[in-house]
Amino acid sequence: MHRSRLCSLVIDCKVEDIDAAADFWGRALGRPVKPAAPDAGGYRDIETRDDEPIVLVQKVEHPSRIHLDIETDDLDAEVRRLEALGARRVEFIQRWWVMEAPTGQRFCVVRPQRGPLEAHDNTNTWEGEPGKPGEPSEQGG
């Protein structure tokens, strides 16, 4: 058994000035941009409520796009579950997997970003054999 849920929307920006990009997206969404942490690098956080997905603005070298992150308490099990549904692994980066849906969209599978997943009402709990699609259990999802 493992858990997963939609975690974040990441706005990938092929730009020189990530702060200007974050300012645009913050204003477009009507949300303030959080002050950049010293180790933020090419990431900026848009303020969201705890019951909303995280919104990140990320400086990238590939064409600009938006992708989503799925957070999980068992990275390997979630990646196998998604592969069984038709996704494929693209690349492991630091602590997460970049995946590609059978429809071509890229997304990431990441570790929990806002604490333990069982603390959230909108978390799916997955039962079944690793690598088999499975359905959410009755407990969550």
C-alpha angles and dihedrals in degrees: 000000000000138000134231141165143170104286112174149351112228119201105207110206124190094205141124095227112052091178092059090048091050090048091054094048093044091053092042091053094039092239132119121248112239115238109269114257115232090252096041094111109172095353131095126181124223111210114255135167119258091252093055130075116267112257115212131181110210131190109228141173096220123076116295116267142137122253135175132229126219113205121210141175090222112042095185095048093048093048090050091048091052092046089054087056091054105270120130133213113249105174142338110230121188098302106349144059125241106213135183123220118226085252092060103255118132120226137164133237109212140173118262111298101187104038131280114352094223087068091067126079094211096060123119117223111208123207129184141060118330110261095024118109097238128173129254111275122245089257099068140358 
